[in-house]
Amino acid sequence: MTSNPMTQGKIYDGAVLDGQPMTISGAVNKTILLLLITFAVAAFSWVQAFSGYMDKVILLMWGGIIAGLILAIIMRFKPQNAKILSIAYAVCEGLAIGGISAMYEMQLKGIVANAALITFLTLFIMLILYKIGVIKATETFKKVIFTATFSIMIFYLVSIVISFFNPNFITVWNSGPLGIGLSVIFCAVAALNFILDFNFIEEGAQKLAPKYFEWFGAFSLLVTIVWLYLELLRLLAQLSRNR
């Protein structure tokens, strides 16, 4: 089992090849396409936010977050529908990060460009480390990253529940040395998820998995990219406020 719930190697079990198998290059091309869709939709939300329609952007943002979560769950159980689901997910993520990015940018100029640059630089570095074998997706590595990611998910869920009763709780762990420390850890775990995504795609190509897993692999990479980007936004914001 891997940390990214979208990239569990066992999902290949029972998959029947009917036509061309997936390839690494195919997964890469589809990842680029999903990123372009996400960026285009995010740009639309961004423009709307800076045009004075922030209230509508926030509604679209929450709609994207909720719909994206639902699509991600469906994707896990219906990988054969990965093409349409991943494209729809990219649209939802665009709505979500477009609104979130606009809110951060309104407070801290330039933060979005910096977060995006660091995100893709991290992706590139992790790919190099994976290709030259510096970081290997061993079973122990997978279990550790899965445990760390699952723990972070639980932490976020618990934080949201507690915030309903104590709104100040979010402020406590989202600021100061504690908040910065947690953000650094979360960013590190998100970055290490790239290794598992790369391994998942490579494993699928080696096993001659069905072509639709190219979309599934691209989708899993998009999940990790968006997660790291949002964590970096939060970290950079905290660093800026604690200068």
Phi and psi in degrees as a GROMACS rama.xvg file:
@    title "Ramachandran Plot"
@    xaxis  label "Phi"
@    yaxis  label "Psi"
@TYPE xy
-110.806  168.586  THR-2
-70.6978  -39.3379  SER-3
-76.7628  115.903  ASN-4
-60.7804  -15.8827  PRO-5
-80.8597  -14.888  MET-6
-121.776  64.5748  THR-7
-102.447  119.044  GLN-8
-54.1687  -30.667  GLY-9
-65.09  -16.2187  LYS-10
-65.7789  -19.2041  ILE-11
-74.4833  -23.0654  TYR-12
-62.1256  127.514  ASP-13
88.2489  -8.64469  GLY-14
-71.145  130.882  ALA-15
-101.887  124.818  VAL-16
-77.8358  120.613  LEU-17
-131.852  82.4943  ASP-18
118.204  -145.577  GLY-19
-74.9553  140.773  GLN-20
-80.6611  164.435  PRO-21
-69.6007  155.232  MET-22
-132.908  159.191  THR-23
-65.6299  -43.0446  ILE-24
-62.7926  -36.1608  SER-25
-63.9644  -41.3377  GLY-26
-66.3929  -37.8839  ALA-27
-64.1576  -46.5417  VAL-28
-60.9032  -39.4328  ASN-29
-72.3598  -31.3195  LYS-30
-64.5565  -43.6167  THR-31
-61.1951  -42.0269  ILE-32
-62.874  -44.9251  LEU-33
-63.8649  -37.5931  LEU-34
-65.2805  -39.5851  LEU-35
-64.2469  -40.5097  LEU-36
-64.1139  -46.0313  ILE-37
-59.63  -44.9541  THR-38
-64.0265  -42.8895  PHE-39
-62.4905  -44.9  ALA-40
-68.2993  -39.7929  VAL-41
-62.6743  -39.0915  ALA-42
-63.1592  -38.4387  ALA-43
-61.4652  -48.2091  PHE-44
-62.69  -39.7737  SER-45
-58.8728  -48.7349  TRP-46
-62.3223  -42.153  VAL-47
-62.7437  -40.0435  GLN-48
-63.8637  -43.4504  ALA-49
-83.1709  0.653846  PHE-50
-101.146  6.12777  SER-51
96.2506  12.6109  GLY-52
-110.552  40.3537  TYR-53
-61.537  -33.4574  MET-54
-62.101  -40.71  ASP-55
-71.8316  -36.0954  LYS-56
-62.8097  -39.9347  VAL-57
-64.223  -39.9085  ILE-58
-63.2292  -43.8224  LEU-59
-64.9832  -36.6316  LEU-60
-60.7473  -50.3828  MET-61
-67.3157  -35.1788  TRP-62
-62.3836  -41.3181  GLY-63
-65.139  -40.59  GLY-64
-63.2233  -47.8867  ILE-65
-67.3954  -47.3931  ILE-66
-64.0648  -38.0427  ALA-67
-62.851  -40.1346  GLY-68
-63.9436  -42.4185  LEU-69
-63.4273  -44.143  ILE-70
-63.3516  -37.6768  LEU-71
-63.7067  -39.447  ALA-72
-67.0362  -43.8595  ILE-73
-62.5951  -41.2834  ILE-74
-56.8327  -40.331  MET-75
-61.2876  -32.5476  ARG-76
-100.978  -11.3385  PHE-77
-130.281  59.7079  LYS-78
-62.2828  -23.5144  PRO-79
-66.225  -17.2418  GLN-80
-100.978  23.4137  ASN-81
-59.9556  -34.5968  ALA-82
-61.2212  -58.0214  LYS-83
-68.2766  -37.0251  ILE-84
-68.1779  -40.8271  LEU-85
-68.4358  -36.8828  SER-86
-66.4187  -43.7486  ILE-87
-63.0078  -38.154  ALA-88
-64.4331  -40.2755  TYR-89
-62.024  -38.8213  ALA-90
-63.4722  -44.9256  VAL-91
-63.304  -42.1329  CYS-92
-65.6532  -34.5991  GLU-93
-62.4581  -43.1266  GLY-94
-63.0908  -40.1396  LEU-95
-68.4742  -54.7874  ALA-96
-74.0636  -22.8463  ILE-97
-63.8452  -46.521  GLY-98
-68.2039  -44.255  GLY-99
-63.1844  -44.0335  ILE-100
-62.1072  -41.1202  SER-101
-62.5453  -40.9127  ALA-102
-64.2674  -41.6847  MET-103
-66.3026  -43.0363  TYR-104
-64.8119  -34.1861  GLU-105
-65.4795  -26.8251  MET-106
-91.088  -38.2955  GLN-107
-134.6  102.048  LEU-108
-62.5201  132.325  LYS-109
89.684  -7.40763  GLY-110
-67.0345  -34.878  ILE-111
-66.1745  -45.0392  VAL-112
-62.2622  -41.6104  ALA-113
-64.9769  -43.6736  ASN-114
-64.2093  -41.4565  ALA-115
-65.0876  -43.2123  ALA-116
-62.0555  -45.6839  LEU-117
-66.1061  -36.8558  ILE-118
-59.9705  -50.7621  THR-119
-75.3033  -27.2446  PHE-120
-66.6464  -40.7844  LEU-121
-64.2834  -43.2002  THR-122
-57.0314  -45.3706  LEU-123
-64.4469  -44.1855  PHE-124
-64.7985  -43.2156  ILE-125
-65.0081  -35.4791  MET-126
-63.8979  -42.3901  LEU-127
-63.8216  -46.244  ILE-128
-61.17  -34.9125  LEU-129
-71.8072  -44.383  TYR-130
-66.2288  -36.0909  LYS-131
-89.3931  -0.411513  ILE-132
83.3609  12.8257  GLY-133
-66.6956  -40.5877  VAL-134
-118.425  121.522  ILE-135
-112.887  143.184  LYS-136
-85.1567  67.4062  ALA-137
-74.2111  167.415  THR-138
-62.6027  -38.1156  GLU-139
-64.6952  -44.362  THR-140
-58.7293  -44.7062  PHE-141
-61.5085  -43.9289  LYS-142
-65.583  -40.2845  LYS-143
-64.4975  -46.8911  VAL-144
-67.5589  -37.1487  ILE-145
-61.6225  -46.7921  PHE-146
-60.8533  -43.8874  THR-147
-64.3043  -44.0774  ALA-148
-67.1553  -42.6932  THR-149
-62.8167  -39.1613  PHE-150
-63.7145  -39.8561  SER-151
-65.3937  -40.7906  ILE-152
-60.7091  -44.1202  MET-153
-64.2167  -40.7267  ILE-154
-59.076  -45.9567  PHE-155
-63.3589  -43.504  TYR-156
-62.4626  -45.5665  LEU-157
-64.0392  -40.2756  VAL-158
-61.7523  -40.6847  SER-159
-64.3963  -42.9218  ILE-160
-63.6792  -46.3015  VAL-161
-63.7088  -35.8293  ILE-162
-63.5728  -24.1558  SER-163
-66.7253  -30.4248  PHE-164
-97.9965  -28.2521  PHE-165
-139.064  87.4873  ASN-166
-55.6896  -25.0389  PRO-167
-73.573  -14.6154  ASN-168
-61.4362  -42.7608  PHE-169
-60.4815  -39.3712  ILE-170
-64.8782  -36.5719  THR-171
-62.3758  -50.2064  VAL-172
-90.6585  -1.18332  TRP-173
-106.99  16.4963  ASN-174
-152.119  165.421  SER-175
71.9993  -174.149  GLY-176
-56.6234  -39.7768  PRO-177
-63.1616  -47.2395  LEU-178
-62.629  -41.9389  GLY-179
-64.7796  -43.0799  ILE-180
-60.4088  -45.047  GLY-181
-63.6181  -40.8805  LEU-182
-62.8427  -41.0447  SER-183
-61.7483  -44.7314  VAL-184
-62.9092  -44.7557  ILE-185
-63.8525  -39.6963  PHE-186
-64.9529  -39.9755  CYS-187
-63.9024  -44.2175  ALA-188
-64.819  -42.0677  VAL-189
-61.0456  -42.825  ALA-190
-63.0418  -40.4171  ALA-191
-69.1051  -20.1758  LEU-192
-64.8292  -23.6016  ASN-193
-59.7347  -38.0906  PHE-194
-59.6437  -41.6068  ILE-195
-70.1539  -35.2176  LEU-196
-64.519  -45.4652  ASP-197
-60.6199  -44.1193  PHE-198
-63.7762  -39.1374  ASN-199
-61.7893  -45.6822  PHE-200
-66.6979  -43.4485  ILE-201
-63.2715  -42.1665  GLU-202
-63.0919  -40.6068  GLU-203
-62.8886  -40.6688  GLY-204
-65.5324  -39.5873  ALA-205
-67.2516  -35.3278  GLN-206
-84.9732  0.739914  LYS-207
56.1974  48.4122  LEU-208
-67.9562  157.29  ALA-209
-55.0801  154.757  PRO-210
-57.0909  -33.2265  LYS-211
-65.7003  -14.9728  TYR-212
-72.2207  -13.4023  PHE-213
-63.2748  -42.3843  GLU-214
-66.6131  -38.8021  TRP-215
-64.531  -43.7655  PHE-216
-65.4245  -40.0662  GLY-217
-63.5684  -40.4019  ALA-218
-61.12  -44.6931  PHE-219
-63.7938  -36.702  SER-220
-66.5714  -39.7993  LEU-221
-61.944  -40.7529  LEU-222
-56.8073  -47.1195  VAL-223
-68.561  -41.5846  THR-224
-60.6669  -46.3716  ILE-225
-64.662  -42.0896  VAL-226
-60.7022  -49.2496  TRP-227
-61.8715  -42.1177  LEU-228
-59.2546  -45.4541  TYR-229
-67.5923  -37.1809  LEU-230
-65.9959  -37.9868  GLU-231
-68.2471  -36.8451  LEU-232
-57.8086  -46.5397  LEU-233
-65.3901  -41.8945  ARG-234
-64.9224  -47.0864  LEU-235
-63.5225  -36.0619  LEU-236
-64.8367  -42.2138  ALA-237
-66.5081  -41.7669  GLN-238
-61.6793  -40.0996  LEU-239
-66.8535  -38.73  SER-240
-76.5976  -18.933  ARG-241
-103.082  15.5857  ASN-242
